[in-house]
Amino acid sequence: MESMGFIREIDKMGRIVIPKEVRDALHIQDKDKYEITVEGEEIILRKFSKKCVFCGTEKNLKDFNGKSICPDCASKISELQRCKSW
């Protein structure tokens, strides 16, 4: 993607507007969910997608107590529970 530079002010509620040109270029729609992370002094926005809490895959997820887990990790946990050395 071509580099774009914009300056925006943060309002009293802590909000900042993402310019329409950026939203259009990234196909950002109303109600899309974004994950906000902080690395050093940088704020990073990433489109939110469910991932396995253990391995990070996004495929075939199941919900377990509000967390997402994939079949492979669920199987490994099940194997650990059967193991007597724990």
Rosetta silent file (secondary structure, phi, psi, omega in degrees, C-alpha in Angstrom):
SEQUENCE: MESMGFIREIDKMGRIVIPKEVRDALHIQDKDKYEITVEGEEIILRKFSKKCVFCGTEKNLKDFNGKSICPDCASKISELQRCKSW
SCORE:     score description
SCORE:     0.000 S_00000001
   1 L     0.000  141.144  178.876    0.000    0.000    0.000 S_00000001
   2 L   -66.451  141.809  179.554    1.206    3.487   -0.807 S_00000001
   3 L   -68.184  133.668  177.588    2.345    5.515    2.185 S_00000001
   4 L  -125.923  143.052  177.754   -0.191    8.103    3.347 S_00000001
   5 L  -124.351  126.225  178.846    0.350   10.817    5.931 S_00000001
   6 L  -137.138  149.292  174.197   -2.448   12.464    7.893 S_00000001
   7 L  -119.670  127.865  179.030   -2.556   14.498   11.086 S_00000001
   8 L  -133.550  147.980  175.740   -5.654   14.275   13.284 S_00000001
   9 L   -91.128  149.396  173.122   -6.475   15.619   16.733 S_00000001
  10 L   -89.452  132.027 -178.604   -7.799   13.433   19.523 S_00000001
  11 L   -81.750  179.802 -176.362  -11.077   14.794   20.904 S_00000001
  12 L   -61.996  -23.083  179.243  -12.043   15.187   24.571 S_00000001
  13 L   -89.886    1.174  179.075  -13.456   11.655   24.590 S_00000001
  14 L    85.422   13.889 -177.650  -10.147   10.200   23.356 S_00000001
  15 L   -93.555  153.200  175.015  -11.437    9.514   19.849 S_00000001
  16 L  -137.542  140.706 -179.098   -9.624   10.013   16.588 S_00000001
  17 L   -89.875  130.728  173.838  -11.132    9.880   13.106 S_00000001
  18 L   -85.371  121.292 -176.313   -9.563    7.539   10.577 S_00000001
  19 L   -56.052  145.758 -178.504   -9.563    9.472    7.282 S_00000001
  20 H   -55.622  -38.400 -179.624  -11.953    8.236    4.595 S_00000001
  21 H   -60.558  -37.929  178.505   -9.051    7.670    2.189 S_00000001
  22 H   -71.636  -45.988  178.539   -7.485    5.241    4.679 S_00000001
  23 H   -58.239  -43.071  179.202  -10.795    3.504    5.416 S_00000001
  24 H   -65.240  -44.398 -178.181  -11.429    3.081    1.695 S_00000001
  25 H   -63.820  -33.260 -178.314   -7.902    1.813    0.986 S_00000001
  26 L   -99.896    6.093  179.049   -8.161   -0.758    3.818 S_00000001
  27 L    56.629   41.324  178.185  -11.808   -1.656    3.163 S_00000001
  28 L   -82.568  125.993 -178.700  -12.812   -0.608    6.690 S_00000001
  29 L  -111.579  161.081  172.656  -16.589   -0.748    7.143 S_00000001
  30 L   -55.143  141.134  176.577  -18.940    0.513    9.854 S_00000001
  31 L    75.754   -1.201  173.224  -19.037   -1.893   12.821 S_00000001
  32 L   -60.651  146.642  178.690  -15.719   -3.581   11.908 S_00000001
  33 L  -104.294  136.867  179.017  -13.810   -4.532   15.036 S_00000001
  34 E  -126.597  140.715  176.905  -10.195   -3.568   15.527 S_00000001
  35 E   -89.131  133.933  179.015   -7.706   -4.700   18.146 S_00000001
  36 E  -109.890  121.636  176.496   -5.699   -1.901   19.778 S_00000001
  37 E  -126.316  159.995  178.792   -2.207   -2.729   21.024 S_00000001
  38 E  -122.279  128.787  175.316    0.652   -0.600   22.290 S_00000001
  39 E  -127.380  107.602 -174.836    4.290   -1.241   21.412 S_00000001
  40 L    63.953 -120.256  178.559    6.605    1.253   23.049 S_00000001
  41 L  -106.722   18.939  179.644    5.109    4.619   22.165 S_00000001
  42 E  -107.657  138.736  173.398    3.201    3.369   19.115 S_00000001
  43 E  -100.264  127.314 -176.515   -0.515    2.572   18.987 S_00000001
  44 E  -118.156  129.041  175.883   -1.240   -0.256   16.567 S_00000001
  45 E  -105.975  129.532  175.787   -4.651   -1.049   15.071 S_00000001
  46 E  -131.997  139.046  176.841   -5.241   -4.506   13.596 S_00000001
  47 E   -57.820  129.455 -176.802   -8.464   -5.888   12.206 S_00000001
  48 L   -74.611  133.946  171.039   -9.832   -8.166   14.903 S_00000001
  49 L  -145.105  142.175  179.236  -10.142  -11.841   14.158 S_00000001
  50 L   -67.021  140.346  178.575  -10.633  -14.699   16.563 S_00000001
  51 L  -139.274  153.305  174.863   -7.528  -16.804   17.083 S_00000001
  52 L   -61.285  131.141 -177.729   -6.651  -19.847   19.136 S_00000001
  53 L   -66.387  -16.928 -177.773   -5.330  -18.592   22.478 S_00000001
  54 L   -98.281  -49.038 -173.239   -2.496  -21.150   22.308 S_00000001
  55 L  -112.598  -14.579  176.679   -1.216  -21.321   18.733 S_00000001
  56 L    88.368    0.380  178.487   -2.836  -18.344   17.006 S_00000001
  57 L   -66.693  156.811  179.856   -4.554  -20.215   14.184 S_00000001
  58 L  -111.499    7.676 -172.783   -7.856  -18.824   12.893 S_00000001
  59 L  -101.819  139.624  172.213   -9.277  -22.107   11.564 S_00000001
  60 L    53.386   44.297 -175.870  -12.023  -24.341   13.013 S_00000001
  61 L   -78.892  147.014  173.158  -12.215  -22.541   16.353 S_00000001
  62 E  -120.930  149.803  178.336  -14.471  -23.564   19.205 S_00000001
  63 E   -89.087  132.064  176.455  -15.453  -21.379   22.150 S_00000001
  64 E  -135.507  108.858 -179.207  -14.326  -22.578   25.588 S_00000001
  65 L    51.169   42.967  177.277  -15.194  -20.379   28.587 S_00000001
  66 L    81.631    3.641  178.429  -15.098  -17.259   26.405 S_00000001
  67 E  -116.880  152.730  177.826  -11.787  -18.177   24.742 S_00000001
  68 E   -95.779  138.667  179.067  -11.177  -19.589   21.274 S_00000001
  69 E  -142.882  141.307  179.818   -9.327  -22.861   20.881 S_00000001
  70 L   -89.827  161.564 -179.677   -8.509  -24.957   17.816 S_00000001
  71 H   -59.086  -37.314 -179.364   -9.016  -28.739   17.594 S_00000001
  72 H   -63.234  -46.164 -179.637   -5.240  -29.446   17.602 S_00000001
  73 H   -69.029  -37.080  177.347   -4.647  -27.541   20.852 S_00000001
  74 H   -61.732  -40.258  178.766   -7.784  -29.023   22.422 S_00000001
  75 H   -65.363  -41.829  179.119   -6.456  -32.494   21.573 S_00000001
  76 H   -64.527  -38.854  177.571   -3.049  -31.719   23.100 S_00000001
  77 H   -65.554  -41.368  178.541   -4.699  -30.474   26.300 S_00000001
  78 H   -61.273  -41.472  177.593   -6.805  -33.612   26.428 S_00000001
  79 H   -62.532  -41.413  178.868   -3.644  -35.740   26.079 S_00000001
  80 H   -62.578  -38.461 -179.460   -1.994  -33.819   28.924 S_00000001
  81 H   -65.920  -31.239  179.095   -4.971  -34.448   31.178 S_00000001
  82 H   -79.477  -17.536 -176.847   -4.647  -38.202   30.565 S_00000001
  83 L   -72.873  130.424 -178.318   -0.927  -38.115   31.325 S_00000001
  84 L   -79.378  -16.538 -174.901   -0.138  -39.381   34.878 S_00000001
  85 L   -78.117   -2.832  179.643    3.157  -37.442   35.146 S_00000001
  86 L   -69.890    0.000    0.000    1.397  -34.117   35.762 S_00000001
